[in-house]
Structure formats: structure tokens, C-alpha cells
Amino acid sequence: MRIKIINPDYGMTSEALRERERMLSAIARPDTVISMDCLTESRVCIDSALDVVLAGGEIVKRAITAEKDGFDAVVLYCLSDPALAACREAVRIPVLGGGQAALLVAGSLGYRFSVLITSAMRIPEKEEFVRYSGIDPSRLASVRSIAMPLEDLRKDIPATVSRLVEAGRRCVEEDGAQVLVLGCLSFAGLGPGVSAAVGVPAVDPAFAVINLAELLHAQQLSHSKKAYPYPPARKRSWGAGEI
């Protein structure tokens, strides 16, 4: 199968995109082809609810293009699942978000889970995200921040893992978490190290969403058009483009 990953950040280098493709291909099936693009029109990095809205139009455009280009699924490479419902309305191929995929996996591994994120200012947003993702909010033990800027997460991987482990232990010991969710796709690949150090499963949303896309493709499943019907046919335009 062919998966188009939409990374909702602006201006990533080709080298950075190919590095992520290689990492994700390593956990995918041998016959899965992964292609990642970033935003080129919307000058945002998803770090707030405002960024999610500003990036939405371009994300939907890219999902439509992916379907026209013959991709079998679209993956939104962000725990906030930006424009997820809108993309599902616009296309028939599966559209999956890293956040929803990670929560579904976490819910199958224990009764209560915690989410580890970069900034404390986004804790209320992530708590609300769990609610509207269809997960019983009583299963959320906590959302904790590692207090590290988004742009620094992959500059010093051992330091990032150390902070994740420290926060993860507090989630388990103080909040009663039995499972951890890495709350940013920039944490991709760090789950096994965190899990080994803390002693509970640590769900990597990047890996979870790729494997979920493969599962749906293998079973020839996609989102229901009764749930996500095509919007009324009319020309729509905004500052970044037109669909």
C-alpha cells in the first residue's frame, strides 16, 4: 500500500522528511510505501489551537491531492489530528490521525493512561482532545509536560528521553497511569526506551498510526460516509488557496 503522510509544519527540509520516511518504513510492512510532505503555504508549526485552524485548509487540499494521486491512506502527523474530520469529509480513502490512533492503542493496553507533551500551556487542550476523541475521559490519568520547546526535541535525544522518563515515572507513581502516550510526533521512535525505563507501555503515535493504516487497508475499511458525508458542492476559497 501507499501512505501519504501530511506533516502539518511549515518548511521542513527534504533531508528531515526523508529521515522520517526511513524511520517509519522500518516499522511498516515491506510492501508499504511511505511518502511524507510538509506544509508549504501555511506558515505555521502546530503548537496551539490557532495553528491547527490556520493549517487546516492546506491539509485538506493535500489530502484531496493524495487521493487523486492514488494513495491508499492519508496520515496526519500530529497528535492534535488537525483537520481530521474535514479531510474525512473530502475523501474516501482512510484518513488517520496520530492522536486518535495512539489513544485507541493506549486504551487497549491498560485501564488508565497519561499523555506526555512538550508544554504545560497545552495541557487543557490535550485533556479536551481526549474527550472529543471518543475515549472515556475517566481513563485519562493525567497530562504532563516535559517543559521542552518543540524545536529542541530532536536536537539532544538522550536529554529528551530523560525528561520523558522523569515525567512518565511521575504519571505512574503519582497519577496512577498504567500506560503512557508520547504526546508529540517529534517523539517518534522514543517509545521503547521510555517503556523500558518506566516499566509500562509507552505508545508511540507515529508507529501506531502507520500500523493502523495498514490494518484498515488489509481489511478494505475506511471511514463511513454516513459519519463523514461529502460537503455540499460549491467553490471554497481562503487566503492560502482554493478547493
PEGI-V644062 format. One record per residue. N is the residue number from 1. SS is DSSP state (H for helix, E for strand, C for the rest). PSI is psi in whole degrees, -180 to 180 (NA if undefined). BURIAL is + if it has 24 or more other C-alpha atoms within 12 Angstrom, else -. Layout:
n = [N | N]
ss = [SS | SS]
psi = [PSI | PSI]
burial = [BURIAL | BURIAL]
This chain:
n = [1 | 2 | 3 | 4 | 5 | 6 | 7 | 8 | 9 | 10 | 11 | 12 | 13 | 14 | 15 | 16 | 17 | 18 | 19 | 20 | 21 | 22 | 23 | 24 | 25 | 26 | 27 | 28 | 29 | 30 | 31 | 32 | 33 | 34 | 35 | 36 | 37 | 38 | 39 | 40 | 41 | 42 | 43 | 44 | 45 | 46 | 47 | 48 | 49 | 50 | 51 | 52 | 53 | 54 | 55 | 56 | 57 | 58 | 59 | 60 | 61 | 62 | 63 | 64 | 65 | 66 | 67 | 68 | 69 | 70 | 71 | 72 | 73 | 74 | 75 | 76 | 77 | 78 | 79 | 80 | 81 | 82 | 83 | 84 | 85 | 86 | 87 | 88 | 89 | 90 | 91 | 92 | 93 | 94 | 95 | 96 | 97 | 98 | 99 | 100 | 101 | 102 | 103 | 104 | 105 | 106 | 107 | 108 | 109 | 110 | 111 | 112 | 113 | 114 | 115 | 116 | 117 | 118 | 119 | 120 | 121 | 122 | 123 | 124 | 125 | 126 | 127 | 128 | 129 | 130 | 131 | 132 | 133 | 134 | 135 | 136 | 137 | 138 | 139 | 140 | 141 | 142 | 143 | 144 | 145 | 146 | 147 | 148 | 149 | 150 | 151 | 152 | 153 | 154 | 155 | 156 | 157 | 158 | 159 | 160 | 161 | 162 | 163 | 164 | 165 | 166 | 167 | 168 | 169 | 170 | 171 | 172 | 173 | 174 | 175 | 176 | 177 | 178 | 179 | 180 | 181 | 182 | 183 | 184 | 185 | 186 | 187 | 188 | 189 | 190 | 191 | 192 | 193 | 194 | 195 | 196 | 197 | 198 | 199 | 200 | 201 | 202 | 203 | 204 | 205 | 206 | 207 | 208 | 209 | 210 | 211 | 212 | 213 | 214 | 215 | 216 | 217 | 218 | 219 | 220 | 221 | 222 | 223 | 224 | 225 | 226 | 227 | 228 | 229 | 230 | 231 | 232 | 233 | 234 | 235 | 236 | 237 | 238 | 239 | 240 | 241 | 242 | 243]
ss = [C | E | E | E | E | E | E | E | E | E | C | C | C | H | H | H | H | H | H | H | H | H | H | H | H | C | C | C | C | C | C | C | E | E | E | E | E | E | E | C | C | C | C | C | E | C | C | C | H | H | H | H | H | H | H | H | H | H | H | H | H | H | H | H | H | H | H | H | C | C | C | C | E | E | E | E | C | C | C | C | C | C | C | H | H | H | H | H | H | H | C | C | C | E | E | E | E | H | H | H | H | H | H | H | H | H | H | C | C | C | C | C | E | E | E | E | E | C | C | H | H | H | H | H | H | H | H | H | H | H | H | H | C | C | C | C | H | H | H | E | E | E | E | E | E | C | C | C | C | H | H | H | C | C | C | C | H | H | H | H | H | H | H | H | H | H | H | H | H | H | H | H | H | H | H | C | C | C | E | E | E | E | C | C | H | H | H | C | C | C | H | H | H | H | H | H | H | H | C | C | E | E | E | E | H | H | H | H | H | H | H | H | H | H | H | H | H | H | C | C | C | C | C | C | C | C | C | C | C | C | C | C | C | C | C | C | E | E | C | C | E | E | C]
psi = [164 | 125 | 126 | 120 | 126 | 109 | 110 | 45 | 152 | 139 | 31 | 147 | 157 | -38 | -43 | -40 | -44 | -35 | -43 | -37 | -44 | -43 | -44 | -34 | -28 | -25 | -3 | 171 | 153 | -29 | 8 | 128 | 125 | 129 | 124 | 134 | 157 | 176 | 141 | -15 | -38 | 111 | 71 | 159 | 123 | 99 | 15 | 167 | -33 | -44 | -38 | -44 | -45 | -31 | -15 | -46 | -45 | -36 | -45 | -44 | -44 | -34 | -43 | -43 | -40 | -43 | -44 | -31 | 2 | 13 | 151 | -18 | 156 | 135 | 130 | 115 | 66 | 141 | -20 | -8 | 55 | 132 | 26 | -52 | -39 | -42 | -40 | -34 | -34 | -22 | 168 | -26 | 155 | 136 | 121 | 143 | 145 | -35 | -52 | -41 | -44 | -40 | -39 | -41 | -45 | -40 | -19 | -4 | -12 | 173 | -36 | 142 | 159 | 152 | 130 | 122 | 178 | -39 | 136 | -26 | -17 | 5 | -48 | -40 | -43 | -34 | -42 | -36 | -42 | -41 | -49 | 0 | -3 | 8 | 136 | 117 | -19 | -14 | -9 | 111 | -42 | 165 | 123 | 148 | 145 | 2 | 55 | 129 | 145 | -41 | -12 | -6 | -36 | 8 | -35 | 87 | -45 | -38 | -40 | -45 | -41 | -43 | -37 | -42 | -44 | -49 | -38 | -39 | -39 | -37 | -42 | -49 | -35 | -30 | -11 | 20 | 142 | -14 | 146 | 146 | 123 | 114 | 31 | 138 | -14 | -9 | 6 | 132 | -7 | -7 | -49 | -41 | -42 | -44 | -44 | -38 | -37 | -31 | 15 | 161 | 139 | 110 | 125 | 111 | -31 | -44 | -41 | -42 | -34 | -47 | -33 | -39 | -41 | -39 | -47 | -40 | -43 | -32 | 6 | 47 | 150 | 175 | 150 | 131 | -9 | -31 | -37 | 71 | 155 | 139 | 161 | 139 | 115 | 158 | 133 | 136 | 156 | -178 | -32 | -6 | -157 | 142 | NA]
burial = [+ | + | + | + | + | + | + | + | + | + | - | - | - | - | - | - | + | - | - | + | + | - | - | + | + | - | + | + | - | - | - | + | + | + | + | + | + | + | + | + | + | + | - | + | + | + | + | + | + | - | + | + | + | + | + | + | + | + | + | + | + | + | + | + | + | + | + | - | - | - | + | + | + | + | + | + | + | + | + | + | + | + | + | + | + | + | + | + | + | + | + | + | + | + | + | + | + | + | + | + | + | + | + | + | + | + | + | - | - | + | - | + | + | + | + | + | + | + | + | - | - | + | + | - | + | + | + | - | + | + | - | - | + | - | + | - | - | - | + | + | + | + | + | + | + | + | + | + | - | + | - | - | + | - | - | - | - | - | - | + | + | + | + | + | + | + | + | + | + | + | + | + | - | - | - | + | + | + | + | + | + | + | + | + | + | + | + | + | + | + | + | + | + | + | + | - | - | + | - | + | + | + | + | + | + | + | + | + | + | + | + | + | + | + | - | + | + | - | - | - | - | + | + | - | - | - | - | - | - | - | - | - | - | - | - | - | - | - | - | - | - | - | -]
